[in-house]
């Protein structure tokens, strides 16, 4: 990728609109439905992205720029998945936070990509690597949310269900012969 800053900003810029569209258009029970026990619902994924927008990625960009190291972050112990705001409010909060992050990214230069910091678990990392991780993280959790949203539809596809094997969280047991 020739320009990781522009590519990252492009990915990060479209994510809030995707989440807003899902939050406004879909019924709450679909957004809150987990694909199976122990997995995150679409709303859990959105709350996690808000958490990382507040406490992880912009904080780390600022750490790189200041020449500081940073600790790992555990979403299971440091996240706020128990929030009770409706999806639309969470999506709006995300959009506000993301606007601030995009402004921060606009201050970066190509020379900044080589800046290093020490991650408490991963060791030395570059700002360029972290920007790739941020974009991939955004896309991963959006895909994860959409997979969760698919489940009730996949389960009711009848004879077409086998076309969704890569996305089916609860595939039927194979027929015995």
Steps between C-alpha positions, in 0.01 A plus 500: 500500500658826390339740744398330823386826659252578222385138475448476875312828507279380212409178682445679830289771336240260360449291813279746694253526211476121478427479872250786489313329217486171692398667828226711342361234266506173690283395792668505840441129561696416186789729600506348850478137386817296548585248228552239770584501872829667578516700176437872461184645355520779243436750779781346708733550202393863470555561871845345470590726208387799707721381786803471273425839348493653847783315677725326250577616148510882531675462835765288334546741209563776754745273685696440179510873427616575856763226493326299773444129538157354578338207674282233349125539532263217592144551372365238739618683811527859376207517259148621561292225340241530774385842381128544455482782246291425192692419184423835337653690794809276496539551125476878544758493780727296274461752216598788731805316631600393150486859374762587762712202397485597134616851591791347691593279203495806275798632696720199419770498237671215318804550723286428807432144381850391601459622860531217749360429842515205733174310544495320835424161340611528137828682540615768259235605249481778243229757453457368146429150633254639752312690228466177302372330815247778562349472150495119514345510850223731378418277206529178702245606760264638237514165319455321834191711569356430158562127553299521822220679315490227233430211737119507526478541124747218426315265735179549302638456147391138472672322213731799437656478845803306376599802289572686826733247662781755535271733697264264684570520874269207575515260205262206514644164591598293198237252392581149611516231237 
